Amino acid sequence: MQFKKPALTFYTLLIFTFVFSQENHYNVNLLSPVDIPIFLSGNFGEIRSTHFHAGIDIKTQGVIGKKIYAVEDGYISRIRVSVNGYGKTLYISHPEGYTTVYGHLNEFNPAIEQLVKSLQYEKKEFEVNFFPSPDELPVTKGDLIAYSGNTGSSLGPHLHFEVRETNYQIPLNPLKFGFDVKDNISPVLYNLVVYPLSQNSTVNHKHQKQFFKLKKHNQGYSLVDTNEIVISGDIGFGIEMYDYLNGSGNRCGIYTLSVHVDSLLLYSHSIDKFSFSEARYVRSHIDYEEKIKSKRTVQKTFIDPNNNLSIYQKAHNRGIYKFNQDSAYTITLKATDVYGNKSELIFPVQSKILNKKSIVPSDSSKYIFMDWAKKNTFETEDVKISIPTNALFDTIYFTYSKMEPEFEAYSSLHKIHNIYTPLNDSYTLAIKTLNLPAEIKDKAFIAEIFKDKISSVDGDVVNGHIVTKTRTFGNYVVLVDTIEPEIKLLTNLNELKNKIEFEIKDDLTGIKSFNGFIDNNWALFEYDKKNDLLIYTMDAERIERGKEHELELFVIDNKNNISTYYTTFYW
């Protein structure tokens, strides 16, 4: 690469400013991938809706186009252009055995950009997944490799940056690689949650979880309500908390968490690394029900039987304490960030032995016992459900009901357990169709209905049923999609400059593919899915200037409904 990074006096000045550093476990100090101060909108291990965040999100001052640099010598080992995920992404493998990842890019440097465009035209596809050989695209520390952007599933301009172990692509905590990031802010604790976890367990005489607001003082945190917490039986704890870094109001994730009952270390975890295959366990690590209902992120300090996250360091009895005698206890909860800032909550509880009847559901017509370690099936005349072994995180008492939908549909509305119970893996769902005309059966799909929102989970017609796989419980029904995608021209072709933009939408099953042609030749259209935009940038190497051109656009949804658009333009 011929583009070199200029001298960065800012980082020299940082040596004399108030900056916290941490132990570098990897004995490698990486160059900053940007030449602006590093402020983070997201950190490693931060909890997202379906996964732990695998890198750090570096703010780019609210704009796209900031220069991105190679943080160390190596070679570009992968180039990815995707509608979803990290969008335009570069992967650089380094001799020391790690790979760095640069995501949500707006464009690559000129040499890489030209290579990618050639691949797109060769394959006649916008998406690219290319693995160069080690000697094809070498880079030197400080080389200009790309420009920051907002592509893929990004919700705003930033650089997503990762460090991975190359052999197994295991994400590592980038903040352990010597970056200068200011952080003297301790984690903020908001709410304690106490859970009764066995048949006869109670919290303040109730068999349901209880929230306790927290307040900060000089010595740490304490409960706002000073009334005694009375507990009995098997109890687990959870905490709603976030970390913040200097110069940013974004909620980030904590680094370590531990719980002591008196002197016993009941639970601890530390987020230094994890594998992508563990992503689904985040649904079990948090209070999933609370996340769905209130959007609160409560991290549990007790572990479901089928949660195999590698971050757990200590879990005495899976983090569940048996309060089975009349006694007082002191609970200590401590959270730290990667820079060593810590917050501590200390509170007393009173254990009392109470005589309670079992609250396990006894009406077998309403509840079906499903063991997480076994295959489970449920079948009626209208629905068939097959849940594989280990697809549940814990044993459940399964529920089912059906009703007639209040909208046009081709099946009953099936209430499969409840949406608040997380799943570790997909299960098979088959729904019997009702009054589905043969001529549109290939347009039928299973839809999930949640808060009046329709989400397609697709499916195939098999023996009068629509069959699909899904990883959520909830309300399901059979619908049909016979409506073509919408195509709307956004550019005034009479004032055409260098881009033609379309809005493309499909409200039911979503866009499956698109293809554009100019003068009967395939043309590269870039798809910004989150904004429903399809963009063609004028390319003087492929279309002739100073003449009228024909443009044809084909958009297909996931039920193969096709929309076409034809126009002419002068350029």
LINQUIQUI-V853093 format. One record per pair of residues at least 4 apart in sequence whose C-alpha atoms are under 7 Angstrom apart, sorted by the first residue. I is the first residue (numbers start at 1). J is the second residue. If there is no record, write none. Layout:
I&J / I&J
This chain:
1&139 / 1&143 / 3&143 / 3&144 / 4&142 / 4&143 / 4&144 / 5&69 / 5&142 / 5&143 / 5&144 / 8&35 / 9&13 / 10&14 / 11&15 / 13&17 / 19&180 / 19&181 / 19&182 / 20&181 / 20&182 / 20&183 / 20&184 / 20&339 / 21&339 / 22&176 / 22&339 / 23&176 / 24&176 / 24&177 / 24&178 / 25&176 / 26&177 / 28&177 / 29&177 / 29&178 / 30&71 / 30&72 / 30&177 / 30&178 / 30&179 / 31&71 / 31&72 / 32&71 / 32&179 / 33&68 / 33&69 / 33&70 / 33&71 / 34&67 / 34&68 / 34&69 / 38&58 / 38&181 / 39&58 / 39&59 / 39&247 / 39&248 / 40&56 / 40&57 / 40&58 / 40&59 / 40&248 / 41&57 / 41&58 / 41&59 / 41&248 / 41&250 / 42&46 / 42&56 / 42&57 / 42&252 / 43&55 / 43&56 / 43&57 / 43&252 / 43&253 / 44&53 / 44&54 / 44&55 / 44&56 / 44&173 / 45&52 / 45&53 / 45&54 / 45&253 / 45&271 / 46&52 / 46&53 / 46&252 / 46&253 / 47&51 / 47&52 / 47&53 / 47&253 / 48&52 / 48&53 / 50&279 / 50&280 / 50&282 / 50&283 / 51&279 / 51&280 / 51&282 / 52&279 / 52&282 / 54&162 / 54&171 / 55&160 / 55&161 / 55&162 / 55&173 / 55&174 / 56&160 / 56&161 / 56&162 / 56&174 / 57&158 / 57&159 / 57&160 / 57&161 / 58&158 / 58&159 / 58&160 / 59&158 / 59&159 / 60&66 / 60&157 / 60&158 / 60&159 / 62&157 / 63&157 / 64&106 / 64&148 / 64&149 / 64&150 / 64&157 / 65&106 / 65&147 / 65&148 / 65&149 / 66&147 / 66&148 / 67&144 / 67&146 / 67&147 / 67&148 / 68&144 / 68&145 / 68&146 / 68&147 / 68&148 / 69&142 / 69&143 / 69&144 / 69&145 / 70&140 / 70&141 / 70&142 / 70&143 / 70&144 / 70&145 / 71&141 / 71&142 / 72&140 / 72&141 / 73&94 / 73&139 / 73&140 / 73&141 / 74&92 / 74&93 / 74&94 / 74&95 / 74&138 / 74&139 / 74&140 / 75&92 / 75&93 / 75&94 / 75&134 / 75&137 / 75&138 / 75&139 / 76&91 / 76&92 / 76&93 / 76&132 / 76&137 / 76&138 / 77&91 / 77&92 / 77&93 / 77&131 / 77&132 / 77&133 / 77&134 / 78&90 / 78&91 / 78&130 / 78&131 / 78&132 / 79&89 / 79&90 / 79&91 / 79&129 / 79&130 / 79&131 / 80&88 / 80&89 / 80&90 / 80&128 / 80&129 / 80&130 / 81&87 / 81&88 / 81&89 / 81&127 / 81&128 / 81&129 / 82&87 / 82&88 / 82&127 / 82&128 / 82&152 / 83&87 / 83&152 / 83&527 / 83&528 / 83&529 / 84&152 / 84&153 / 85&152 / 85&153 / 86&103 / 86&104 / 86&151 / 86&152 / 86&153 / 87&103 / 87&104 / 87&105 / 87&151 / 87&152 / 87&153 / 88&103 / 88&104 / 88&105 / 88&106 / 88&151 / 89&102 / 89&103 / 89&104 / 89&105 / 90&101 / 90&102 / 90&103 / 91&99 / 91&100 / 91&101 / 91&102 / 92&99 / 92&100 / 92&101 / 93&98 / 93&99 / 93&100 / 93&166 / 94&98 / 94&99 / 97&165 / 97&166 / 98&163 / 98&164 / 98&165 / 98&166 / 99&163 / 99&164 / 99&165 / 99&166 / 100&162 / 100&163 / 100&164 / 101&161 / 101&162 / 101&163 / 102&159 / 102&160 / 102&161 / 102&162 / 103&159 / 103&160 / 103&161 / 104&148 / 104&149 / 104&150 / 104&151 / 104&152 / 104&154 / 104&159 / 104&160 / 105&146 / 105&147 / 105&148 / 105&149 / 105&150 / 105&151 / 106&147 / 106&148 / 106&149 / 106&150 / 106&151 / 107&113 / 107&146 / 107&147 / 108&112 / 108&113 / 108&145 / 108&146 / 108&147 / 109&113 / 109&144 / 109&145 / 109&146 / 110&114 / 111&115 / 112&116 / 113&117 / 114&118 / 115&119 / 116&120 / 117&121 / 118&122 / 119&123 / 120&124 / 120&125 / 120&126 / 120&128 / 121&125 / 121&524 / 124&522 / 126&524 / 126&525 / 126&526 / 132&136 / 132&137 / 139&143 / 148&158 / 148&159 / 149&157 / 149&158 / 150&154 / 150&156 / 150&157 / 150&158 / 153&530 / 162&171 / 162&174 / 163&171 / 163&172 / 163&173 / 163&174 / 164&169 / 164&170 / 164&171 / 164&172 / 165&169 / 165&170 / 165&171 / 170&273 / 170&274 / 170&275 / 171&273 / 171&274 / 171&275 / 172&272 / 172&273 / 173&272 / 173&273 / 175&179 / 182&245 / 182&246 / 183&245 / 183&246 / 183&339 / 184&246 / 184&341 / 185&244 / 185&245 / 185&246 / 185&341 / 186&243 / 186&341 / 186&342 / 186&343 / 187&241 / 187&242 / 187&243 / 187&244 / 187&254 / 187&335 / 187&336 / 187&337 / 187&342 / 187&343 / 188&241 / 188&242 / 188&243 / 189&214 / 189&240 / 189&241 / 189&242 / 190&213 / 190&214 / 190&240 / 190&241 / 191&211 / 191&212 / 191&213 / 191&214 / 191&239 / 191&240 / 192&211 / 192&212 / 192&213 / 192&238 / 192&239 / 192&240 / 193&209 / 193&210 / 193&211 / 193&212 / 193&237 / 193&238 / 193&239 / 194&209 / 194&210 / 194&211 / 194&236 / 194&237 / 194&238 / 195&208 / 195&209 / 195&210 / 195&235 / 195&236 / 195&237 / 196&201 / 196&202 / 196&203 / 196&207 / 196&208 / 196&209 / 196&234 / 196&235 / 196&236 / 197&201 / 197&234 / 197&235 / 197&236 / 198&233 / 198&234 / 199&358 / 199&359 / 199&360 / 200&233 / 200&356 / 200&357 / 200&358 / 200&359 / 201&207 / 201&232 / 201&233 / 201&234 / 202&206 / 202&207 / 202&231 / 202&232 / 202&233 / 203&207 / 203&208 / 203&210 / 203&230 / 203&231 / 203&232 / 204&229 / 204&230 / 204&231 / 212&223 / 213&223 / 213&224 / 214&221 / 214&222 / 214&223 / 214&224 / 215&221 / 215&222 / 215&223 / 215&224 / 216&220 / 216&221 / 216&222 / 217&221 / 220&343 / 220&344 / 220&345 / 221&344 / 221&345 / 221&346 / 222&345 / 222&346 / 222&347 / 228&349 / 228&350 / 229&349 / 229&350 / 230&349 / 230&350 / 230&351 / 230&352 / 231&350 / 231&351 / 231&352 / 232&323 / 232&324 / 232&351 / 232&352 / 232&353 / 232&354 / 233&322 / 233&323 / 233&324 / 234&320 / 234&321 / 234&322 / 234&323 / 235&320 / 235&321 / 235&322 / 236&301 / 236&302 / 236&319 / 236&320 / 236&321 / 237&300 / 237&301 / 237&302 / 238&298 / 238&299 / 238&300 / 238&301 / 239&298 / 239&299 / 239&300 / 240&297 / 240&298 / 240&299 / 242&251 / 242&252 / 242&253 / 242&254 / 243&251 / 243&252 / 243&253 / 243&254 / 243&337 / 244&249 / 244&250 / 244&251 / 244&252 / 254&335 / 254&336 / 254&337 / 255&270 / 255&271 / 255&336 / 255&337 / 255&338 / 256&269 / 256&270 / 256&271 / 256&335 / 256&336 / 256&337 / 257&268 / 257&269 / 257&270 / 257&334 / 257&335 / 257&336 / 258&267 / 258&268 / 258&269 / 258&333 / 258&334 / 258&335 / 259&265 / 259&266 / 259&267 / 259&268 / 259&332 / 259&333 / 259&334 / 260&264 / 260&265 / 260&266 / 260&331 / 260&332 / 260&333 / 261&265 / 261&266 / 261&329 / 261&330 / 261&331 / 261&332 / 262&329 / 262&330 / 262&331 / 266&314 / 266&315 / 266&316 / 266&319 / 267&301 / 267&314 / 267&315 / 267&316 / 267&319 / 268&312 / 268&313 / 268&314 / 268&315 / 269&311 / 269&312 / 269&313 / 269&314 / 270&311 / 270&312 / 271&311 / 274&278 / 274&310 / 274&311 / 278&309 / 280&424 / 281&285 / 281&307 / 281&309 / 281&424 / 282&286 / 283&288 / 283&422 / 284&288 / 284&304 / 284&307 / 284&393 / 284&422 / 285&299 / 285&300 / 286&297 / 286&298 / 286&299 / 286&300 / 287&291 / 287&298 / 287&299 / 287&300 / 288&292 / 288&420 / 288&421 / 288&422 / 289&293 / 289&420 / 289&421 / 290&294 / 290&295 / 290&296 / 291&295 / 291&296 / 291&297 / 292&420 / 301&319 / 302&318 / 302&319 / 302&320 / 303&307 / 303&318 / 303&319 / 304&393 / 304&394 / 305&393 / 305&394 / 306&390 / 306&393 / 306&394 / 307&393 / 315&319 / 323&351 / 324&353 / 325&351 / 325&352 / 325&353 / 326&351 / 326&352 / 326&353 / 327&350 / 327&351 / 327&352 / 328&349 / 328&350 / 328&351 / 329&348 / 329&349 / 329&350 / 330&346 / 330&347 / 330&348 / 330&349 / 331&346 / 331&347 / 331&348 / 332&345 / 332&346 / 332&347 / 333&344 / 333&345 / 333&346 / 334&342 / 334&343 / 334&344 / 334&345 / 335&342 / 335&343 / 335&344 / 336&340 / 336&341 / 336&342 / 336&343 / 337&341 / 337&342 / 361&367 / 363&367 / 364&368 / 366&399 / 367&397 / 367&398 / 367&399 / 368&397 / 368&398 / 368&399 / 369&396 / 369&397 / 369&398 / 370&376 / 370&395 / 370&396 / 370&397 / 370&398 / 371&395 / 371&396 / 372&389 / 372&390 / 372&391 / 372&392 / 372&393 / 372&394 / 372&395 / 373&389 / 373&390 / 374&389 / 374&390 / 375&387 / 375&388 / 375&389 / 376&386 / 376&387 / 376&388 / 377&385 / 377&386 / 377&387 / 378&384 / 378&385 / 378&386 / 379&383 / 379&384 / 379&385 / 380&384 / 382&431 / 382&432 / 383&430 / 383&431 / 383&432 / 384&429 / 384&430 / 384&431 / 385&428 / 385&429 / 385&430 / 386&427 / 386&428 / 386&429 / 387&391 / 387&427 / 387&428 / 388&427 / 391&423 / 391&424 / 391&425 / 391&426 / 392&423 / 392&424 / 393&423 / 393&424 / 398&417 / 399&416 / 399&417 / 400&415 / 400&416 / 400&417 / 401&414 / 401&415 / 402&412 / 402&413 / 402&414 / 402&415 / 403&412 / 403&413 / 403&414 / 404&412 / 404&413 / 405&412 / 405&413 / 409&478 / 409&479 / 410&433 / 410&434 / 410&435 / 410&436 / 410&478 / 410&479 / 411&432 / 411&433 / 411&434 / 411&477 / 411&478 / 412&477 / 413&475 / 413&476 / 413&477 / 414&475 / 414&476 / 414&477 / 415&474 / 415&475 / 415&476 / 416&473 / 416&474 / 416&475 / 417&473 / 417&474 / 418&473 / 418&474 / 419&472 / 419&473 / 419&474 / 422&472 / 423&471 / 423&472 / 425&471 / 426&469 / 426&470 / 426&471 / 427&469 / 427&470 / 427&471 / 428&468 / 428&469 / 428&470 / 429&467 / 429&468 / 429&469 / 430&465 / 430&466 / 430&467 / 430&468 / 431&465 / 431&466 / 431&467 / 432&464 / 432&465 / 432&466 / 433&464 / 433&465 / 433&466 / 433&478 / 436&441 / 437&441 / 440&444 / 443&480 / 443&481 / 443&482 / 443&559 / 444&478 / 444&479 / 444&480 / 444&481 / 445&458 / 445&459 / 445&466 / 445&478 / 445&479 / 445&480 / 446&456 / 446&457 / 446&458 / 446&459 / 446&466 / 446&476 / 446&477 / 446&478 / 446&479 / 447&454 / 447&455 / 447&456 / 447&457 / 447&476 / 447&477 / 447&478 / 447&479 / 448&454 / 448&455 / 448&456 / 448&474 / 448&475 / 448&476 / 448&477 / 449&453 / 449&454 / 449&455 / 449&475 / 449&476 / 450&454 / 450&475 / 456&508 / 456&509 / 457&470 / 458&468 / 459&466 / 459&467 / 459&468 / 460&466 / 460&467 / 460&468 / 461&465 / 461&466 / 461&467 / 462&466 / 462&467 / 481&508 / 481&559 / 482&561 / 483&561 / 484&561 / 484&562 / 484&563 / 485&504 / 485&505 / 485&506 / 485&555 / 485&556 / 485&557 / 485&562 / 485&563 / 486&504 / 486&505 / 486&506 / 487&502 / 487&503 / 487&504 / 487&505 / 488&502 / 488&503 / 488&504 / 489&501 / 489&502 / 489&503 / 490&501 / 490&502 / 490&503 / 491&500 / 491&501 / 492&496 / 493&569 / 498&537 / 498&538 / 499&535 / 499&536 / 499&537 / 499&538 / 500&535 / 500&536 / 500&537 / 501&533 / 501&534 / 501&535 / 501&536 / 502&533 / 502&534 / 502&535 / 503&532 / 503&533 / 503&534 / 504&532 / 504&533 / 504&534 / 505&532 / 506&510 / 506&511 / 506&557 / 509&557 / 509&558 / 509&559 / 510&557 / 510&558 / 511&556 / 511&557 / 511&558 / 512&556 / 512&557 / 512&558 / 513&555 / 513&556 / 513&557 / 514&554 / 514&555 / 514&556 / 515&553 / 515&554 / 515&555 / 516&522 / 516&523 / 516&525 / 516&552 / 516&553 / 516&554 / 517&521 / 517&522 / 517&523 / 517&551 / 517&552 / 517&553 / 518&522 / 518&523 / 518&549 / 518&550 / 518&551 / 518&552 / 519&549 / 519&550 / 519&551 / 524&536 / 525&534 / 525&535 / 525&536 / 526&534 / 526&535 / 526&536 / 527&533 / 527&534 / 527&535 / 528&532 / 528&533 / 528&534 / 529&533 / 539&543 / 540&544 / 540&545 / 545&571 / 546&571 / 547&570 / 547&571 / 548&568 / 548&569 / 548&570 / 548&571 / 549&568 / 549&569 / 549&570 / 550&567 / 550&568 / 550&569 / 551&566 / 551&567 / 551&568 / 552&565 / 552&566 / 552&567 / 553&564 / 553&565 / 553&566 / 554&562 / 554&563 / 554&564 / 554&565 / 555&562 / 555&563 / 555&564 / 556&560 / 556&561 / 556&562 / 556&563 / 557&561 / 557&562
